[in-house]
Amino acid sequence: MNFLTIGHRGVMGVEPENTLRSFVAAQEAGLDVIELDLHLSKDGALVVMHDARVDRTTDGTGAIADKTLDELRTLDAGRGERVPLFTEVLDAVRSPLQAEIKDVRAARALADVMNDRGLADRVEVASFHDEAIAEIRGLVPGVRTALVAGRYGTDVVDRAVAVGASRLCLNIRRITLEVVEHARKADLSVFGWVVNTQDHLRLVRALGLDGATTDYPEIKRTGRFTA
C-alpha cells in the first residue's frame, strides 16, 4: 500500500480549520486525502466543524445542536470563512475525503448524502464512536471505515474488528509496536495522528504505518525522503 498523507481539517496549521479555504489549500498542496468533522445543526443540516460548540473556531458562542443552519451561517469561522455544509466541501474539492462523525446523530444524514451521490469510493468514514461506525456500515453498501482512538491498548484492534472497520487512526504519541503488530495480524491498516514533526514522521516510518494525518502540507513533501 502506498503511504498516504491526510490533511487534518484541511491544512489547519496554516488555514482556518474545517473551512472551504483550508480544504482547497490541502488539495492544492497535493495531500492525498482531506479529513473533516461532522455535526448536525438544530434543523438537521450536516455541517463541518470539530467541536460540539462554536466558541473556539468562530466568533460565536453556544452548541452547534442549538443553532439552525442560518444562525451558523452568520458566524465567522476565520478569515471571513463561513461554517460549510458537507455537500459544499464535496463540490469545492475533488480529493478523497475522510469524514469523521463527531455527533453520532450525524451518521444517518451522512449515509443519505453518500448514497444519493454514490460516494462509497470517495469518502471514508471515521469516528471515535464504535456505534457510529457500525451504523454507517449498515446504511452505506461498500463504505470504508476507520476507528479513531486517542487513548488505547491492543483492545482497539478488537474493537475495530468488531465493528467492521478496515483502518485504525491512532494518536502518534501513544502508538506502540505491539499495537501495530496486533493490527497487522487482523489485516488492518494503521495511520498516525497528528504527525507534525520530523520525529513523529520518523516514528511513523519506523513502525511501518500506512499513512499520517498532519496539520502541515510540508509533511507530504518531506515524508518522501524520511527513512
Backbone bond lengths (Angstrom), bond angles and torsions (degrees), N, CA, C in turn:
res aa  C-N    CA-C-N  psi(-1)  N-CA   C-N-CA  omega(-1)  CA-C   N-CA-C  phi
1 M - - - 1.472 - - 1.526 109.78 -
2 N 1.320 117.49 137.31 1.451 121.39 177.40 1.519 110.62 -70.74
3 F 1.354 115.61 145.98 1.457 121.22 176.88 1.519 108.64 -70.44
4 L 1.325 116.85 126.99 1.463 121.86 -177.86 1.521 110.94 -111.63
5 T 1.309 115.35 144.17 1.462 121.20 175.83 1.522 108.97 -115.19
6 I 1.333 115.37 123.88 1.463 121.98 -177.32 1.527 109.48 -104.15
7 G 1.329 116.67 127.86 1.457 121.55 177.13 1.521 110.77 -79.65
8 H 1.327 116.58 116.16 1.459 123.60 -174.46 1.526 111.38 -75.65
9 R 1.331 115.77 109.92 1.469 121.70 -176.52 1.532 110.26 55.60
10 G 1.319 114.67 35.87 1.457 121.98 -172.75 1.515 108.31 95.07
11 V 1.327 116.19 -118.72 1.472 121.49 168.55 1.525 106.69 -128.82
12 M 1.319 116.12 74.11 1.458 120.99 -169.79 1.520 113.43 -67.14
13 G 1.336 117.61 -12.37 1.452 119.39 176.26 1.524 112.92 -73.01
14 V 1.330 116.70 -17.92 1.467 119.88 -176.98 1.529 113.83 -129.58
15 E 1.325 117.97 -14.40 1.460 121.91 179.76 1.529 109.88 -133.76
16 P 1.331 117.90 159.69 1.470 119.76 178.98 1.536 110.54 -58.98
17 E 1.303 116.69 126.25 1.465 121.25 -172.97 1.527 112.77 -62.47
18 N 1.341 114.26 146.75 1.466 121.54 174.86 1.531 113.24 55.79
19 T 1.327 115.44 37.92 1.466 120.35 174.58 1.527 108.67 -120.09
20 L 1.319 116.30 160.34 1.457 119.54 177.57 1.521 111.15 -59.37
21 R 1.316 116.59 -36.40 1.468 121.10 177.45 1.528 110.28 -58.96
22 S 1.308 117.28 -44.00 1.461 122.22 -179.36 1.525 111.71 -67.91
23 F 1.327 117.14 -39.23 1.470 120.68 -179.43 1.529 111.36 -69.03
24 V 1.317 116.68 -41.60 1.464 120.35 178.16 1.530 109.98 -63.90
25 A 1.325 117.14 -40.32 1.465 121.01 178.34 1.529 110.96 -63.39
26 A 1.330 117.15 -38.42 1.464 120.71 178.29 1.519 110.66 -64.29
27 Q 1.319 116.53 -41.38 1.454 119.95 178.58 1.530 110.55 -65.68
28 E 1.321 117.29 -44.28 1.456 121.17 -179.33 1.522 111.93 -65.21
29 A 1.343 116.83 -27.94 1.467 121.18 178.21 1.527 112.51 -78.67
30 G 1.324 116.32 -7.63 1.458 119.82 176.61 1.512 115.35 84.87
31 L 1.339 117.86 15.84 1.461 119.94 176.64 1.535 108.77 -64.24
32 D 1.320 116.08 143.91 1.458 120.68 -171.18 1.522 113.01 -72.26
33 V 1.339 116.29 -36.44 1.463 122.99 -176.48 1.519 107.71 -139.33
34 I 1.316 117.15 148.10 1.468 121.47 176.45 1.518 109.03 -114.02
35 E 1.335 115.66 126.18 1.473 121.24 179.47 1.518 109.87 -96.80
36 L 1.322 116.62 143.43 1.459 122.69 176.67 1.523 109.13 -147.56
37 D 1.340 115.67 168.13 1.464 121.62 -174.91 1.517 110.60 -123.55
38 L 1.336 115.78 144.54 1.461 120.66 -172.12 1.526 113.75 -123.47
39 H 1.323 114.25 135.94 1.463 123.80 172.46 1.524 108.46 -134.15
40 L 1.337 115.99 167.48 1.456 121.82 172.42 1.518 110.03 -107.09
41 S 1.330 115.87 135.44 1.457 120.38 173.42 1.529 109.73 -74.89
42 K 1.307 116.34 174.85 1.468 121.58 179.57 1.516 111.65 -58.36
43 D 1.328 116.45 -34.67 1.465 120.61 -178.96 1.534 112.68 -99.55
44 G 1.325 116.94 19.51 1.457 120.87 169.86 1.513 116.94 85.39
45 A 1.336 118.36 13.99 1.462 120.99 177.80 1.526 109.61 -80.00
46 L 1.331 116.25 140.18 1.459 122.27 -179.17 1.526 107.79 -88.31
47 V 1.329 115.64 100.91 1.463 121.36 -172.83 1.524 110.76 -110.97
48 V 1.324 114.17 157.13 1.459 121.66 -174.29 1.521 109.66 -103.86
49 M 1.330 115.69 111.32 1.463 122.60 176.12 1.523 107.71 -164.77
50 H 1.316 116.61 149.50 1.457 120.34 -177.45 1.523 112.36 -81.47
51 D 1.321 116.97 -54.95 1.461 121.04 -174.46 1.527 111.46 -78.23
52 A 1.317 115.83 159.33 1.459 120.55 174.37 1.522 111.44 -73.94
53 R 1.334 116.58 -19.89 1.453 122.37 177.72 1.523 109.66 -114.40
54 V 1.316 115.80 156.91 1.464 121.03 -176.50 1.525 112.74 -89.54
55 D 1.317 117.88 -5.73 1.458 122.24 -168.91 1.531 114.57 -58.27
56 R 1.322 117.67 -44.98 1.466 120.62 -173.20 1.525 113.23 -72.65
57 T 1.311 117.89 -37.72 1.464 120.56 -170.17 1.524 114.66 -107.57
58 T 1.329 117.79 -0.61 1.465 120.44 177.10 1.529 109.73 -135.37
59 D 1.316 115.46 179.70 1.466 120.46 177.31 1.522 111.66 -91.25
60 G 1.334 117.20 13.26 1.456 121.20 179.36 1.516 112.41 -106.19
61 T 1.325 115.42 -175.94 1.463 121.46 176.44 1.527 108.37 -138.50
62 G 1.326 115.69 154.87 1.457 120.69 174.87 1.518 113.76 109.96
63 A 1.318 114.19 173.16 1.458 121.34 -177.30 1.527 111.53 -82.44
64 I 1.320 116.48 143.05 1.465 120.96 175.85 1.522 110.11 -57.98
65 A 1.323 116.08 -42.36 1.462 121.15 -176.40 1.523 113.07 -64.49
66 D 1.331 116.75 -14.54 1.463 120.84 179.27 1.528 112.47 -98.66
67 K 1.336 117.27 2.15 1.462 120.76 -176.39 1.526 110.70 -119.83
68 T 1.308 116.19 140.44 1.461 121.12 174.25 1.519 108.93 -75.97
69 L 1.322 116.08 166.34 1.455 119.79 177.10 1.524 110.46 -59.82
70 D 1.311 117.94 -41.83 1.464 120.41 179.56 1.519 111.22 -59.94
71 E 1.322 116.46 -39.57 1.470 120.09 178.41 1.521 110.92 -67.42
72 L 1.316 117.16 -40.01 1.467 120.48 178.40 1.526 111.00 -65.05
73 R 1.313 115.91 -33.26 1.466 120.58 -177.88 1.529 112.52 -67.76
74 T 1.307 117.91 -18.34 1.463 120.28 179.58 1.524 111.94 -80.14
75 L 1.324 117.77 -10.90 1.459 121.62 -174.03 1.528 111.66 -86.28
76 D 1.329 114.70 148.33 1.465 121.64 174.34 1.524 107.52 -94.31
77 A 1.347 116.08 117.48 1.467 121.21 -178.80 1.523 111.65 -94.74
78 G 1.327 117.28 14.73 1.451 122.43 178.51 1.515 111.96 117.13
79 R 1.341 116.63 126.63 1.465 122.76 178.63 1.535 112.36 54.50
80 G 1.323 114.29 33.95 1.454 119.75 177.71 1.520 115.11 80.76
81 E 1.318 117.54 3.16 1.464 121.28 178.99 1.522 110.57 -74.37
82 R 1.348 115.54 151.22 1.452 121.98 177.69 1.528 110.19 -105.82
83 V 1.309 115.90 159.08 1.465 120.39 176.14 1.527 107.80 -65.60
84 P 1.331 118.69 119.70 1.464 119.30 -175.01 1.523 113.33 -88.35
85 L 1.318 114.71 154.79 1.453 122.12 166.87 1.529 109.10 -79.74
86 F 1.313 116.68 153.47 1.459 120.39 176.32 1.533 110.72 -58.86
87 T 1.317 116.67 -40.68 1.468 119.81 -179.35 1.521 111.76 -64.22
88 E 1.316 118.03 -30.18 1.460 120.55 177.49 1.525 111.25 -68.82
89 V 1.319 116.54 -36.20 1.469 119.85 176.54 1.530 109.72 -64.78
90 L 1.325 116.01 -42.70 1.462 120.23 178.66 1.525 111.57 -56.23
91 D 1.328 116.07 -36.48 1.464 120.67 -177.94 1.528 112.59 -84.15
92 A 1.342 116.86 -23.96 1.469 120.39 -173.68 1.522 112.71 -83.21
93 V 1.326 117.78 -28.46 1.464 121.85 -178.42 1.523 110.06 -131.14
94 R 1.324 115.38 158.02 1.464 121.45 178.98 1.525 112.28 -102.47
95 S 1.311 116.96 -10.59 1.463 122.01 -172.86 1.524 112.26 -64.69
96 P 1.325 116.81 155.28 1.468 120.23 168.01 1.528 109.60 -60.28
97 L 1.330 115.87 148.45 1.459 120.64 -177.05 1.521 111.08 -122.09
98 Q 1.324 115.21 148.58 1.458 121.44 167.26 1.526 106.22 -114.62
99 A 1.321 116.67 108.49 1.463 122.41 -176.32 1.517 109.10 -97.00
100 E 1.326 116.05 113.62 1.464 120.17 -178.85 1.529 110.39 -94.92
101 I 1.306 116.03 122.40 1.465 121.98 177.53 1.514 108.93 -80.58
102 K 1.316 116.86 109.79 1.462 121.88 176.30 1.525 110.90 -88.01
103 D 1.324 115.34 -42.70 1.467 122.77 178.30 1.526 107.33 -100.64
104 V 1.326 117.15 114.61 1.465 121.04 -176.22 1.524 111.43 -54.54
105 R 1.335 116.95 -30.04 1.465 120.66 179.53 1.532 112.44 -62.87
106 A 1.330 115.94 -19.02 1.457 119.99 -177.36 1.525 113.05 -78.27
107 A 1.314 117.87 -10.33 1.468 120.74 -175.53 1.525 111.49 -59.20
108 R 1.302 117.36 -46.03 1.467 119.81 -177.09 1.528 111.56 -68.15
109 A 1.317 117.11 -39.31 1.468 120.06 178.22 1.528 110.32 -64.73
110 L 1.320 116.80 -40.12 1.459 120.47 176.86 1.522 110.37 -63.90
111 A 1.316 116.77 -43.16 1.464 120.85 179.13 1.527 111.27 -58.95
112 D 1.325 116.68 -40.24 1.466 120.24 179.86 1.531 110.95 -61.19
113 V 1.341 116.59 -45.05 1.468 120.24 179.94 1.523 110.42 -65.84
114 M 1.324 116.65 -43.16 1.466 120.17 -178.15 1.526 111.41 -63.72
115 N 1.306 116.72 -41.26 1.471 119.65 179.05 1.521 112.05 -70.37
116 D 1.339 116.65 -39.84 1.465 120.43 -179.86 1.526 111.64 -63.43
117 R 1.343 115.81 -36.86 1.467 120.27 -174.67 1.533 112.93 -102.56
118 G 1.315 117.98 -1.58 1.455 120.55 -179.30 1.519 112.65 62.71
119 L 1.345 116.69 55.12 1.458 122.00 -170.73 1.525 115.02 -100.91
120 A 1.324 117.88 9.54 1.467 119.55 -175.36 1.523 112.27 -58.81
121 D 1.308 117.42 -31.27 1.463 120.34 179.99 1.524 112.73 -82.10
122 R 1.325 116.71 -27.95 1.469 120.02 -175.08 1.526 113.23 -92.11
123 V 1.313 117.70 -31.96 1.468 121.63 -171.80 1.527 110.60 -114.19
124 E 1.329 115.57 119.91 1.456 121.25 169.48 1.525 107.53 -93.44
125 V 1.315 116.84 138.48 1.464 120.87 -178.73 1.528 109.24 -104.55
126 A 1.320 115.85 128.94 1.462 122.32 -179.30 1.519 109.89 -123.46
127 S 1.332 116.11 157.11 1.464 120.03 175.64 1.521 110.55 -168.69
128 F 1.326 115.36 151.97 1.459 121.88 167.73 1.530 110.05 -75.91
129 H 1.330 116.67 -17.92 1.457 122.09 -172.11 1.527 110.63 -95.74
130 D 1.314 117.16 113.72 1.461 121.88 179.87 1.525 111.07 -55.46
131 E 1.341 115.95 -40.90 1.460 119.82 -175.84 1.532 112.15 -66.26
132 A 1.344 116.81 -30.88 1.463 119.97 177.75 1.525 110.63 -68.96
133 I 1.332 116.60 -39.98 1.467 120.58 177.37 1.521 110.21 -63.44
134 A 1.324 116.11 -46.14 1.463 120.05 -179.85 1.527 110.87 -61.68
135 E 1.331 116.58 -40.37 1.467 119.81 -177.88 1.518 111.54 -67.23
136 I 1.327 117.55 -46.22 1.461 119.63 -176.78 1.524 110.68 -65.92
137 R 1.314 117.22 -33.54 1.468 120.07 178.31 1.527 111.16 -65.42
138 G 1.320 116.12 -30.93 1.453 119.40 177.80 1.513 114.00 -79.49
139 L 1.329 116.61 -15.73 1.467 121.14 -175.20 1.522 114.41 -104.07
140 V 1.335 117.07 -25.88 1.470 120.86 -175.39 1.530 109.54 -121.47
141 P 1.308 118.37 105.37 1.467 120.75 179.89 1.530 111.71 -59.05
142 G 1.328 115.63 130.85 1.455 120.59 175.90 1.510 115.85 77.38
143 V 1.332 118.22 8.02 1.468 120.57 -178.47 1.525 110.58 -65.84
144 R 1.339 115.80 142.96 1.458 122.03 173.65 1.529 108.10 -96.90
145 T 1.326 116.50 137.48 1.455 119.48 -174.42 1.522 111.66 -132.66
146 A 1.331 115.06 154.33 1.459 122.51 179.54 1.519 109.46 -135.91
147 L 1.322 116.19 133.06 1.461 121.40 174.33 1.522 108.15 -92.31
148 V 1.324 116.38 128.69 1.461 122.57 -179.39 1.521 108.72 -102.97
149 A 1.334 117.22 140.68 1.463 119.71 179.67 1.521 110.49 -147.00
150 G 1.334 114.91 139.80 1.455 120.95 177.55 1.506 112.49 -103.55
151 R 1.323 116.31 -43.46 1.462 123.25 176.20 1.524 107.21 -118.33
152 Y 1.305 118.20 123.11 1.454 119.63 -170.59 1.520 110.95 -164.35
153 G 1.338 115.01 163.78 1.453 123.40 168.79 1.514 107.32 -127.80
154 T 1.328 116.47 -160.04 1.463 119.02 -179.89 1.523 111.84 -64.53
155 D 1.343 117.08 -16.61 1.459 120.72 178.61 1.523 112.36 -62.27
156 V 1.341 117.98 -21.00 1.452 120.12 -179.91 1.530 110.89 -63.25
157 V 1.317 116.42 -29.74 1.466 120.45 177.00 1.521 110.11 -66.05
158 D 1.321 116.44 -44.23 1.464 120.68 179.08 1.523 111.48 -63.83
159 R 1.329 116.21 -37.22 1.464 120.09 176.78 1.524 110.87 -63.46
160 A 1.325 116.60 -44.27 1.462 120.54 -179.83 1.520 111.39 -62.11
161 V 1.308 116.59 -44.19 1.462 121.14 178.96 1.525 110.46 -62.40
162 A 1.334 116.34 -40.38 1.468 121.00 -176.71 1.523 112.53 -63.19
163 V 1.344 117.00 -33.67 1.471 119.54 -178.54 1.525 112.22 -99.45
164 G 1.319 117.30 2.53 1.450 120.58 175.18 1.516 115.29 82.03
165 A 1.337 117.60 19.34 1.463 120.24 176.85 1.525 109.70 -73.52
166 S 1.319 116.13 149.22 1.464 120.64 178.03 1.520 112.46 -106.98
167 R 1.335 116.71 -5.87 1.462 120.62 -177.43 1.519 110.65 -140.21
168 L 1.328 115.62 147.60 1.453 122.93 170.71 1.524 108.78 -112.11
169 C 1.329 116.99 134.18 1.458 122.81 172.83 1.524 106.81 -115.56
170 L 1.330 116.73 108.92 1.459 121.63 -166.76 1.529 112.66 -119.54
171 N 1.322 115.09 142.60 1.458 122.80 175.28 1.527 109.62 -55.64
172 I 1.333 116.83 117.73 1.461 121.25 -175.29 1.520 111.90 -63.66
173 R 1.330 117.75 -24.31 1.457 120.90 -178.51 1.533 112.85 -73.50
174 R 1.319 117.14 -13.76 1.460 120.42 -177.02 1.528 113.52 -119.48
175 I 1.306 116.63 -2.16 1.454 119.82 -173.06 1.530 111.14 -71.19
176 T 1.325 116.24 143.40 1.455 122.29 179.68 1.527 110.00 -131.83
177 L 1.318 115.22 159.38 1.459 120.25 177.76 1.526 110.31 -62.50
178 E 1.330 117.10 -34.51 1.465 120.53 179.49 1.529 111.40 -60.46
179 V 1.315 116.73 -44.20 1.461 120.72 179.32 1.523 110.37 -65.05
180 V 1.334 115.92 -44.18 1.471 119.66 -179.39 1.521 110.66 -62.35
181 E 1.316 117.73 -43.65 1.467 120.24 179.99 1.518 111.56 -64.84
182 H 1.316 116.58 -38.97 1.472 120.65 177.34 1.533 110.09 -63.27
183 A 1.334 115.82 -40.20 1.464 120.74 178.93 1.529 110.85 -64.92
184 R 1.314 116.43 -41.19 1.466 119.82 179.92 1.530 111.06 -62.17
185 K 1.312 116.53 -39.96 1.461 120.32 179.16 1.531 111.18 -63.30
186 A 1.344 115.80 -27.71 1.465 120.90 178.65 1.526 111.70 -91.86
187 D 1.335 116.94 6.36 1.467 123.07 178.13 1.531 111.93 63.19
188 L 1.331 116.26 38.21 1.464 121.51 176.78 1.521 109.95 -103.76
189 S 1.322 117.22 140.15 1.456 119.88 169.69 1.525 108.16 -81.77
190 V 1.330 116.25 155.64 1.464 121.09 -174.46 1.528 109.80 -132.50
191 F 1.327 115.45 127.00 1.461 122.73 175.42 1.526 109.12 -116.69
192 G 1.327 116.31 150.25 1.461 120.97 176.39 1.518 111.40 -108.99
193 W 1.333 116.35 144.66 1.466 121.92 174.01 1.531 108.96 -139.64
194 V 1.310 118.98 153.59 1.461 127.86 -15.45 1.530 105.71 -95.60
195 V 1.315 117.33 125.80 1.462 122.60 -173.16 1.521 108.45 -98.57
196 N 1.345 115.58 99.35 1.466 120.62 -174.88 1.522 113.62 -120.55
197 T 1.326 117.57 -2.41 1.464 120.30 -178.38 1.518 110.09 -126.80
198 Q 1.319 116.00 161.78 1.451 120.52 177.07 1.528 111.17 -66.02
199 D 1.325 117.88 -32.63 1.470 120.27 176.63 1.527 110.45 -63.18
200 H 1.313 116.38 -44.06 1.463 119.65 177.91 1.522 110.92 -64.25
201 L 1.322 116.18 -39.47 1.465 120.03 -179.68 1.528 110.84 -66.24
202 R 1.323 116.83 -38.96 1.467 119.39 177.08 1.524 110.75 -64.23
203 L 1.341 116.83 -37.39 1.457 120.42 177.20 1.516 110.86 -64.63
204 V 1.323 116.59 -43.15 1.462 121.19 176.64 1.520 110.80 -55.74
205 R 1.319 115.80 -45.23 1.460 120.86 -179.60 1.531 111.21 -67.93
206 A 1.319 116.27 -43.06 1.462 120.05 -178.27 1.525 111.87 -62.60
207 L 1.318 116.83 -35.23 1.465 121.48 -179.98 1.527 112.06 -84.15
208 G 1.324 116.18 -7.04 1.456 119.86 179.04 1.512 113.76 69.27
209 L 1.350 116.70 35.55 1.462 119.62 -179.78 1.523 110.40 -69.77
210 D 1.311 115.23 161.46 1.458 121.71 -176.40 1.522 113.09 -86.78
211 G 1.333 116.35 -12.86 1.448 118.70 -179.53 1.513 111.74 177.10
212 A 1.329 115.06 179.96 1.458 121.24 -177.07 1.517 109.97 -145.87
213 T 1.320 115.23 142.81 1.460 122.47 172.39 1.522 107.89 -98.41
214 T 1.326 116.84 130.86 1.456 120.39 -173.76 1.522 111.96 -138.92
215 D 1.337 115.12 155.06 1.461 121.49 175.31 1.526 112.20 -87.44
216 Y 1.340 116.22 -13.95 1.466 120.15 -170.22 1.529 111.98 -124.30
217 P 1.328 117.62 131.18 1.463 120.20 -179.03 1.523 113.67 -65.10
218 E 1.356 117.68 -21.26 1.462 120.08 -179.23 1.525 112.22 -62.06
219 I 1.336 117.19 -25.79 1.460 120.45 179.91 1.525 110.66 -62.98
220 K 1.310 117.12 -31.96 1.463 120.97 177.05 1.515 110.34 -61.64
221 R 1.320 116.80 -45.12 1.461 121.49 -177.22 1.534 111.70 -71.93
222 T 1.321 116.60 -49.07 1.468 119.14 -176.05 1.520 111.58 -72.50
223 G 1.324 117.37 -24.35 1.456 120.32 179.86 1.515 113.51 -62.81
224 R 1.310 116.32 -24.82 1.453 120.76 179.13 1.512 112.28 -67.49
225 F 1.358 116.50 -23.92 1.459 120.24 -172.24 1.517 112.98 -113.06
226 T 1.325 117.48 -0.84 1.466 121.03 -177.27 1.519 110.00 -90.83
227 A 1.321 115.82 120.96 1.470 120.33 -179.84 1.515 110.01 -92.46
